[in-house]
Amino acid sequence: MLNRLLFLLLVFVIGTSLDAQTGYDIRVETKNYAHDTLYLGFYYGDKQYLKDTAIIEKGKFRFQGEEELAPGMYLILLQPDNSFVQLNINRGKQRMDIKFDAQDPVESFVSKNDDDNQAFYTYIRYLNKRRPEADELRKQLELAGSDPDEKARIEEKLKSINDQVKAFQLKLIKDHPGTLTAALISSFQEIDIPEFTGDEKEVQVQKYHYFMDHYFDHIDFSDERMIRTSFFFQKVNDYVQKHTVQMPDSLIKAVDRVLKLCQPNEEAFKFFLVHFVNVYAKSNIIGMDAVYVHIVDEYYAKGAAPWVDEEQLSKMTKNAASLRPILIGEIAPDIMMQRRDGSKIALHEIKSPYTVLMFWAPDCGHCQKSMPKVVEFYNKFKDKGVELFSVCTKVTDKVPDCWKMVDEKEMDIWINVVDPYLLSKFSTLYDVRSTPQIFILDADKKILLKRLAADQLEDVMQELMDRQEQLNEQFK
């Protein structure tokens, strides 16, 4: 715990706030600062933005505005390297007189009548004093080698420091309620996981679920300051990207939970809704389009994003509609196609434990390069219950180019088809915007995997077969 808390020393250096008045007026007096300009920036989600500029006048800098700053964490950026001093900004307390030495802002920072920032600096200075003690003990622990008594003695001292730091934190939170400093320290409090019974695996599972259930216990999502801090986004992002199982169903639940928590905070809700939809719209990970479709269906299509104009909303809902039928787990749309001899064949006519559905084009360089790997794959798996339904995407007078490549690349070993006049609407049904596109279907034509590369086919198919064999053994 102490390591993580001490890490904050590298991240946070905070400032001031005073009497409640309209607008903001931040006066800054510096020492050992040779430049004539300061910049005022702020955190927003996972980024920082510039808000104001101050030029030195009579030895001081001044940031002013007629409207109050949105509350949160702000940065006074120093030249020439953009090192910074951080400020906690609260509503009604935005007239500030700040002093600090640019060579040591933490120890020198002064701001009168400012409970929030003074509390933060008290905390940082306390950690500054405890850190060398902990670092020295860790060095001793490394040198202790295999001596159990010595290691136990050092570990006990480290625990004592951790306990003291935690006690200091809790007292600060109690003594300074409502401050952003208290909210910051609270957010980094560890979750006290109770003891569970059962075998090792059962205990691990119970601890994981308890940790996830209580992950946000120390964060107030309704606090409008949270979105303008450097820790809030990271905390939420870690929950979704690091702690949640990276499967569509689990991620959908995680996203829904975050958005529900954000509902009392309109700005945070907007930020994370936009963030999530962009993340999963752009994701190249197989199956993550299901998360995107869910977000569009459950939030955008239901009017939860009134800031989106009708044109953009229409594009999003149409895109989600095109993806919905081909999500993993859905039954692949049936398409009636044409063989080389003109005979008709439908995808769902194929009777095979597994069907590889591949869309390709003869003028696609990647298809040309990949096809030998597909041929090699098919020769290995054709006698193991795998059929390949190969759709050339060319139409009308370009169809002969399909058959030319079939001959050149020795692709006549599987089912090759075309749709010269797009009667099947395969490109729309399967959202074929580029080639090659490869899907794996089960015996019922349910989509198991999609958007695979040719060099993934062998490993993925073997894994699917091994998994099915394990399931069959379990239910014998």
Secondary structure, 3 states (H helix, E strand, C coil): CHHHHHHHHHCCCCCCCCCCCCCEEEEEEEECCCCCEEEEEEEECCEEEEEEEEECECCEEEEEECCCCCCEEEEEECCCCCCEEEEEECCCCCEEEEEEECCCHHHHCEECCCHHHHHHHHHHHHHHHHHHHHHHHHHHHHHCCCCHHHHHHHHHHHHHHHHHHHHHHHHHHHHCCCCHHHHHHHHCCCCCCCCCCCCHHHHHHHHHHHHHHCCCCCCCCCCCCHHHCCCHHHHHHHHHHHHCCCCHHHHHHHHHHHHHHHCCCHHHHHHHHHHHHHHHHHCCCCCCHHHHHHHHHHHHCCCCCCCCCHHHHHHHHHHHHHHHHHCCCCECCCCEEECCCCCEEEHHHCCCCEEEEEEECCCCHHHHHHHHHHHHHHHHHHHHCEEEEEEECCCHHHHHHHHHHHHHCCCCCCEEEECCCCCCCHHHHCCCCCCCEEEEEECCCEEEEECCCHHHHHHHHHHHHHHHHHHHHHCC
